[in-house]
Amino acid sequence: MPAILKGFIDRVFLPGWAFEYSDKLPVKLLKGRTAQVVATMDSPGIWYRVVYRSSMHRTLGTAILRFSGFKTKFKMFYSVRESSESLRKKWLAQIESMATRQAS
């Protein structure tokens, strides 16, 4: 993930706000929330899953957001650099639709 995002997470997702420990076990303090993660990458999807072992899903999705209590939804767009303009417009429409459904 970009360093600025990691820095934000390190400063915001703190014990006492995002989680706490009770009897040495973590307690999720942000339950009942949903995080929608939209990410793009130049790599093909198979490369992300096999070589990178779905690193964003594991670190951001599981180790940070779910650990704090969020339900997570990922929308990934692969091989962006090689995609056509029409395909990128379709992706933007999908993101707009996701945001519209979330707002209502």
C-alpha angles and dihedrals in degrees: 000000000000114000092239090058092047090050091051092050092048091053099042109033094068133154110271093030107046099018143348137193126250118181089348092303124110119249116206109229097181099060119149095040130111126211120202111201119196116188137172130198139171092228121094115254094248090055091052092049100041106030100029091033092224089295096176092053091050099044105032098025102040109017097042115018102032091039087060094046105265123138105224134214120186128200110187127188115197134194090018095162091058095043124108124248090246091054091050089051089052090051091050090052089053091052091048090051091050091050093047093051090047093051094053 
